[in-house]
Every structure is written in structure tokens, then in C-alpha cells.
């Protein structure tokens, strides 16, 4: 694996939504994550549970089958990955 990308979706200003001007995203090298954080992320991708919330995070990564993505609530995302998130305005 190379890089895990995280992007905030929804919320009060609609970050990351089509046509939106606010983008909240970040990325982190897979090798920079702790073993526990990698296991947490692997569990999220394996479960692929739907998220029914106004504010959530989309994680994506490249794997043998191509790029895959999963949505997760903030409390399910490792703190090290959340710390990489930065907000930009177009």
C-alpha cells in the first residue's frame, strides 16, 4: 500500500460536496501509520458499513484491485490520520 487519503464530507458548510468550495482533506503514507492504526483502517475497509450521518470521512487507498474507498464516522478514524486533515477554500 502507498498512501491513505482522508476527506471530510458534509457538515455545516458541505465540505467535499460537488460544486462546493470548501475542501477538507489530507493523506498519510501507509508505512507512517502504526500497526494498530493500520489494523483499524483494514477493519473499516473489510466491513464497508454504510454511514448515515451529516458529517463523515471518506478514506481511500490503492490496492491490488485498484483504488477503494470507505466512509467512516470521525470516532472510527485513527487520530494520526485525522491530524493530517487540512481545510482549503477555492
KELO-185513 format. One record per residue: chain; x, y, z of N, C-alpha, C in turn; residue number from 1. Coordinates in steps of 0.2 Angstrom, whole numbers, plus 5000, padded with zeros to 4 digits. Atoms other than C-alpha are relative to their C-alpha. Layout:
% KELO-185513
<node cadena="A" n_px="X" n_py="Y" n_pz="Z" ca_px="X" ca_py="Y" ca_pz="Z" c_px="X" c_py="Y" c_pz="Z" num="NUM"/>
...
This chain:
% KELO-185513
<node cadena="A" n_px="5004" n_py="4994" n_pz="5000" ca_px="5000" ca_py="5000" ca_pz="5000" c_px="5004" c_py="5006" c_pz="5000" num="1"/>
<node cadena="A" n_px="4996" n_py="4993" n_pz="5000" ca_px="5006" ca_py="5018" ca_pz="4997" c_px="4997" c_py="5005" c_pz="5005" num="2"/>
<node cadena="A" n_px="5003" n_py="4994" n_pz="4996" ca_px="4995" ca_py="5032" ca_pz="5004" c_px="4993" c_py="4999" c_pz="5001" num="3"/>
<node cadena="A" n_px="5007" n_py="5000" n_pz="4998" ca_px="4979" ca_py="5033" ca_pz="5013" c_px="4998" c_py="5007" c_pz="5000" num="4"/>
<node cadena="A" n_px="5002" n_py="4994" n_pz="5001" ca_px="4969" ca_py="5048" ca_pz="5008" c_px="4993" c_py="5001" c_pz="5005" num="5"/>
<node cadena="A" n_px="5006" n_py="4998" n_pz="4996" ca_px="4956" ca_py="5056" ca_pz="5020" c_px="4996" c_py="5006" c_pz="4998" num="6"/>
<node cadena="A" n_px="5004" n_py="4994" n_pz="5002" ca_px="4942" ca_py="5068" ca_pz="5015" c_px="4994" c_py="5001" c_pz="5004" num="7"/>
<node cadena="A" n_px="5006" n_py="4999" n_pz="4996" ca_px="4929" ca_py="5076" ca_pz="5026" c_px="4994" c_py="5001" c_pz="4995" num="8"/>
<node cadena="A" n_px="5006" n_py="4999" n_pz="5004" ca_px="4911" ca_py="5075" ca_pz="5019" c_px="4995" c_py="5003" c_pz="5004" num="9"/>
<node cadena="A" n_px="5006" n_py="4998" n_pz="4997" ca_px="4896" ca_py="5085" ca_pz="5023" c_px="5001" c_py="5005" c_pz="5005" num="10"/>
<node cadena="A" n_px="5000" n_py="4995" n_pz="4995" ca_px="4894" ca_py="5096" ca_pz="5039" c_px="4997" c_py="5006" c_pz="4998" num="11"/>
<node cadena="A" n_px="5004" n_py="4994" n_pz="5000" ca_px="4888" ca_py="5113" ca_pz="5041" c_px="5001" c_py="5004" c_pz="4993" num="12"/>
<node cadena="A" n_px="4999" n_py="4997" n_pz="5006" ca_px="4897" ca_py="5120" ca_pz="5026" c_px="5000" c_py="4996" c_pz="4993" num="13"/>
<node cadena="A" n_px="5001" n_py="5004" n_pz="5005" ca_px="4895" ca_py="5105" ca_pz="5015" c_px="5007" c_py="4998" c_pz="4997" num="14"/>
<node cadena="A" n_px="4993" n_py="5001" n_pz="5002" ca_px="4914" ca_py="5101" ca_pz="5014" c_px="5000" c_py="4994" c_pz="4995" num="15"/>
<node cadena="A" n_px="4999" n_py="5006" n_pz="5005" ca_px="4919" ca_py="5090" ca_pz="4999" c_px="4994" c_py="4998" c_pz="4996" num="16"/>
<node cadena="A" n_px="5006" n_py="5002" n_pz="5004" ca_px="4902" ca_py="5090" ca_pz="4991" c_px="5001" c_py="5003" c_pz="4993" num="17"/>
<node cadena="A" n_px="5000" n_py="4997" n_pz="5007" ca_px="4900" ca_py="5093" ca_pz="4972" c_px="4998" c_py="5007" c_pz="4999" num="18"/>
<node cadena="A" n_px="5002" n_py="4993" n_pz="5001" ca_px="4901" ca_py="5111" ca_pz="4967" c_px="5002" c_py="5004" c_pz="5006" num="19"/>
<node cadena="A" n_px="4999" n_py="4996" n_pz="4994" ca_px="4907" ca_py="5116" ca_pz="4985" c_px="5007" c_py="5003" c_pz="4999" num="20"/>
<node cadena="A" n_px="4993" n_py="4997" n_pz="5000" ca_px="4922" ca_py="5127" ca_pz="4988" c_px="5004" c_py="4999" c_pz="5006" num="21"/>
<node cadena="A" n_px="4997" n_py="5001" n_pz="4994" ca_px="4927" ca_py="5121" ca_pz="5005" c_px="5003" c_py="4992" c_pz="4999" num="22"/>
<node cadena="A" n_px="4997" n_py="5007" n_pz="5001" ca_px="4939" ca_py="5105" ca_pz="5004" c_px="5004" c_py="4999" c_pz="5006" num="23"/>
<node cadena="A" n_px="4996" n_py="5002" n_pz="4994" ca_px="4945" ca_py="5096" ca_pz="5020" c_px="5002" c_py="4993" c_pz="4999" num="24"/>
<node cadena="A" n_px="4997" n_py="5006" n_pz="5001" ca_px="4957" ca_py="5083" ca_pz="5016" c_px="5007" c_py="4999" c_pz="5002" num="25"/>
<node cadena="A" n_px="4993" n_py="5001" n_pz="4999" ca_px="4974" ca_py="5075" ca_pz="5019" c_px="5002" c_py="4993" c_pz="4998" num="26"/>
<node cadena="A" n_px="4998" n_py="5007" n_pz="5001" ca_px="4984" ca_py="5060" ca_pz="5017" c_px="5006" c_py="4998" c_pz="5004" num="27"/>
<node cadena="A" n_px="4995" n_py="5003" n_pz="4996" ca_px="4997" ca_py="5049" ca_pz="5025" c_px="5003" c_py="4994" c_pz="4997" num="28"/>
<node cadena="A" n_px="4997" n_py="5006" n_pz="5002" ca_px="5009" ca_py="5036" ca_pz="5020" c_px="4998" c_py="4994" c_pz="5004" num="29"/>
<node cadena="A" n_px="5002" n_py="5006" n_pz="4997" ca_px="5004" ca_py="5018" ca_pz="5024" c_px="5005" c_py="4998" c_pz="5005" num="30"/>
<node cadena="A" n_px="4995" n_py="5002" n_pz="4995" ca_px="5021" ca_py="5015" ca_pz="5032" c_px="5001" c_py="5004" c_pz="5006" num="31"/>
<node cadena="A" n_px="4999" n_py="4995" n_pz="4995" ca_px="5020" ca_py="5030" ca_pz="5043" c_px="4994" c_py="4999" c_pz="5006" num="32"/>
<node cadena="A" n_px="5005" n_py="5002" n_pz="4995" ca_px="5004" ca_py="5023" ca_pz="5052" c_px="5003" c_py="4994" c_pz="5005" num="33"/>
<node cadena="A" n_px="4998" n_py="5006" n_pz="4996" ca_px="5006" ca_py="5012" ca_pz="5067" c_px="4997" c_py="4994" c_pz="4998" num="34"/>
<node cadena="A" n_px="5003" n_py="5006" n_pz="5001" ca_px="5002" ca_py="4994" ca_pz="5067" c_px="4993" c_py="5000" c_pz="5002" num="35"/>
<node cadena="A" n_px="5007" n_py="5000" n_pz="4997" ca_px="4986" ca_py="4997" ca_pz="5077" c_px="4996" c_py="5004" c_pz="4995" num="36"/>
<node cadena="A" n_px="5003" n_py="4996" n_pz="5005" ca_px="4981" ca_py="5011" ca_pz="5065" c_px="4998" c_py="4997" c_pz="4994" num="37"/>
<node cadena="A" n_px="5001" n_py="5004" n_pz="5006" ca_px="4983" ca_py="5000" ca_pz="5050" c_px="4995" c_py="4995" c_pz="5001" num="38"/>
<node cadena="A" n_px="5005" n_py="5005" n_pz="4999" ca_px="4973" ca_py="4987" ca_pz="5058" c_px="4993" c_py="5003" c_pz="5000" num="39"/>
<node cadena="A" n_px="5006" n_py="4997" n_pz="4999" ca_px="4959" ca_py="4999" ca_pz="5062" c_px="4998" c_py="5002" c_pz="4993" num="40"/>
<node cadena="A" n_px="5002" n_py="4998" n_pz="5006" ca_px="4959" ca_py="5005" ca_pz="5044" c_px="4998" c_py="4994" c_pz="4996" num="41"/>
<node cadena="A" n_px="5002" n_py="5007" n_pz="5003" ca_px="4959" ca_py="4987" ca_pz="5037" c_px="4993" c_py="4998" c_pz="5002" num="42"/>
<node cadena="A" n_px="5007" n_py="5003" n_pz="4997" ca_px="4944" ca_py="4983" ca_pz="5048" c_px="4995" c_py="5005" c_pz="4997" num="43"/>
<node cadena="A" n_px="5005" n_py="4996" n_pz="5003" ca_px="4935" ca_py="4998" ca_pz="5041" c_px="4999" c_py="4998" c_pz="4993" num="44"/>
<node cadena="A" n_px="5001" n_py="5002" n_pz="5007" ca_px="4938" ca_py="4993" ca_pz="5023" c_px="4997" c_py="4993" c_pz="4999" num="45"/>
<node cadena="A" n_px="5003" n_py="5007" n_pz="5000" ca_px="4933" ca_py="4975" ca_pz="5027" c_px="4993" c_py="5000" c_pz="5001" num="46"/>
<node cadena="A" n_px="5007" n_py="4999" n_pz="4998" ca_px="4917" ca_py="4980" ca_pz="5035" c_px="4996" c_py="5003" c_pz="4995" num="47"/>
<node cadena="A" n_px="5004" n_py="4996" n_pz="5005" ca_px="4911" ca_py="4993" ca_pz="5022" c_px="4993" c_py="5001" c_pz="5002" num="48"/>
<node cadena="A" n_px="5007" n_py="4999" n_pz="4998" ca_px="4897" ca_py="4998" ca_pz="5033" c_px="4998" c_py="5007" c_pz="4998" num="49"/>
<node cadena="A" n_px="5002" n_py="4993" n_pz="5002" ca_px="4886" ca_py="5012" ca_pz="5027" c_px="5000" c_py="5005" c_pz="5005" num="50"/>
<node cadena="A" n_px="5000" n_py="4995" n_pz="4995" ca_px="4887" ca_py="5028" ca_pz="5036" c_px="4994" c_py="5005" c_pz="4999" num="51"/>
<node cadena="A" n_px="5006" n_py="4996" n_pz="5001" ca_px="4871" ca_py="5038" ca_pz="5039" c_px="5001" c_py="5006" c_pz="5005" num="52"/>
<node cadena="A" n_px="4999" n_py="4994" n_pz="4996" ca_px="4877" ca_py="5055" ca_pz="5046" c_px="5001" c_py="5006" c_pz="4995" num="53"/>
<node cadena="A" n_px="4999" n_py="4994" n_pz="5003" ca_px="4878" ca_py="5073" ca_pz="5041" c_px="5008" c_py="5001" c_pz="4999" num="54"/>
<node cadena="A" n_px="4993" n_py="4999" n_pz="5000" ca_px="4897" ca_py="5073" ca_pz="5044" c_px="5004" c_py="4994" c_pz="5001" num="55"/>
<node cadena="A" n_px="4997" n_py="5006" n_pz="5000" ca_px="4908" ca_py="5059" ca_pz="5040" c_px="5007" c_py="5000" c_pz="4996" num="56"/>
<node cadena="A" n_px="4994" n_py="4999" n_pz="5004" ca_px="4925" ca_py="5055" ca_pz="5032" c_px="5001" c_py="4994" c_pz="4995" num="57"/>
<node cadena="A" n_px="4999" n_py="5005" n_pz="5005" ca_px="4929" ca_py="5046" ca_pz="5016" c_px="5008" c_py="4998" c_pz="5000" num="58"/>
<node cadena="A" n_px="4994" n_py="5003" n_pz="5001" ca_px="4945" ca_py="5035" ca_pz="5016" c_px="5001" c_py="4997" c_pz="4994" num="59"/>
<node cadena="A" n_px="4999" n_py="5004" n_pz="5007" ca_px="4953" ca_py="5029" ca_pz="5000" c_px="5008" c_py="4998" c_pz="5000" num="60"/>
<node cadena="A" n_px="4994" n_py="5003" n_pz="5001" ca_px="4968" ca_py="5019" ca_pz="4996" c_px="5001" c_py="4996" c_pz="4994" num="61"/>
<node cadena="A" n_px="4999" n_py="5004" n_pz="5006" ca_px="4976" ca_py="5010" ca_pz="4982" c_px="5002" c_py="4993" c_pz="5002" num="62"/>
<node cadena="A" n_px="4998" n_py="5007" n_pz="4999" ca_px="4977" ca_py="4991" ca_pz="4982" c_px="5001" c_py="4996" c_pz="4994" num="63"/>
<node cadena="A" n_px="4999" n_py="5004" n_pz="5006" ca_px="4979" ca_py="4976" ca_pz="4971" c_px="4994" c_py="5000" c_pz="4995" num="64"/>
<node cadena="A" n_px="5006" n_py="5000" n_pz="5005" ca_px="4961" ca_py="4978" ca_pz="4964" c_px="4999" c_py="5007" c_pz="4998" num="65"/>
<node cadena="A" n_px="5001" n_py="4993" n_pz="5002" ca_px="4964" ca_py="4997" ca_pz="4961" c_px="4998" c_py="5004" c_pz="5006" num="66"/>
<node cadena="A" n_px="5001" n_py="4996" n_pz="4994" ca_px="4958" ca_py="5011" ca_pz="4972" c_px="4993" c_py="4998" c_pz="5003" num="67"/>
<node cadena="A" n_px="5006" n_py="5001" n_pz="4996" ca_px="4945" ca_py="5008" ca_pz="4985" c_px="4999" c_py="5005" c_pz="5005" num="68"/>
<node cadena="A" n_px="5002" n_py="4995" n_pz="4995" ca_px="4935" ca_py="5019" ca_pz="4997" c_px="4995" c_py="4998" c_pz="5005" num="69"/>
<node cadena="A" n_px="5005" n_py="5002" n_pz="4994" ca_px="4925" ca_py="5018" ca_pz="5013" c_px="4999" c_py="5006" c_pz="5004" num="70"/>
<node cadena="A" n_px="5003" n_py="4995" n_pz="4996" ca_px="4915" ca_py="5030" ca_pz="5023" c_px="5000" c_py="4998" c_pz="5007" num="71"/>
<node cadena="A" n_px="4999" n_py="5002" n_pz="4993" ca_px="4918" ca_py="5031" ca_pz="5042" c_px="4998" c_py="5006" c_pz="5004" num="72"/>
<node cadena="A" n_px="5001" n_py="4994" n_pz="4995" ca_px="4912" ca_py="5042" ca_pz="5057" c_px="5007" c_py="5002" c_pz="5003" num="73"/>
<node cadena="A" n_px="4993" n_py="4997" n_pz="4997" ca_px="4926" ca_py="5053" ca_pz="5065" c_px="5002" c_py="4995" c_pz="5005" num="74"/>
<node cadena="A" n_px="4997" n_py="5004" n_pz="4995" ca_px="4927" ca_py="5042" ca_pz="5080" c_px="5003" c_py="4993" c_pz="4998" num="75"/>
<node cadena="A" n_px="4997" n_py="5007" n_pz="5002" ca_px="4931" ca_py="5026" ca_pz="5070" c_px="5007" c_py="5001" c_pz="4996" num="76"/>
<node cadena="A" n_px="4994" n_py="4999" n_pz="5003" ca_px="4946" ca_py="5035" ca_pz="5061" c_px="5006" c_py="5001" c_pz="5005" num="77"/>
<node cadena="A" n_px="4994" n_py="4999" n_pz="4995" ca_px="4963" ca_py="5034" ca_pz="5069" c_px="5002" c_py="5007" c_pz="5000" num="78"/>
<node cadena="A" n_px="4998" n_py="4994" n_pz="4998" ca_px="4969" ca_py="5050" ca_pz="5077" c_px="5006" c_py="5003" c_pz="4995" num="79"/>
<node cadena="A" n_px="4994" n_py="4998" n_pz="5004" ca_px="4985" ca_py="5050" ca_pz="5067" c_px="4998" c_py="5003" c_pz="4993" num="80"/>
<node cadena="A" n_px="5003" n_py="4998" n_pz="5006" ca_px="4975" ca_py="5051" ca_pz="5051" c_px="4996" c_py="5007" c_pz="5000" num="81"/>
<node cadena="A" n_px="5004" n_py="4994" n_pz="4999" ca_px="4963" ca_py="5064" ca_pz="5057" c_px="5005" c_py="5007" c_pz="5001" num="82"/>
<node cadena="A" n_px="4996" n_py="4995" n_pz="4999" ca_px="4978" ca_py="5075" ca_pz="5062" c_px="5003" c_py="5003" c_pz="4993" num="83"/>
<node cadena="A" n_px="4998" n_py="4998" n_pz="5007" ca_px="4983" ca_py="5076" ca_pz="5043" c_px="4995" c_py="5004" c_pz="4996" num="84"/>
<node cadena="A" n_px="5005" n_py="4997" n_pz="5004" ca_px="4967" ca_py="5084" ca_pz="5038" c_px="5001" c_py="5008" c_pz="5000" num="85"/>
<node cadena="A" n_px="5000" n_py="4993" n_pz="5001" ca_px="4968" ca_py="5102" ca_pz="5032" c_px="4994" c_py="5003" c_pz="4996" num="86"/>
<node cadena="A" n_px="5006" n_py="4997" n_pz="5003" ca_px="4954" ca_py="5114" ca_pz="5026" c_px="5003" c_py="5005" c_pz="4995" num="87"/>
<node cadena="A" n_px="4999" n_py="4995" n_pz="5005" ca_px="4956" ca_py="5124" ca_pz="5010" c_px="4994" c_py="5003" c_pz="4997" num="88"/>
<node cadena="A" n_px="5006" n_py="4997" n_pz="5003" ca_px="4945" ca_py="5136" ca_pz="5001" c_px="5002" c_py="5002" c_pz="4993" num="89"/>
<node cadena="A" n_px="4998" n_py="4998" n_pz="5007" ca_px="4944" ca_py="5138" ca_pz="4982" c_px="4998" c_py="5007" c_pz="4999" num="90"/>
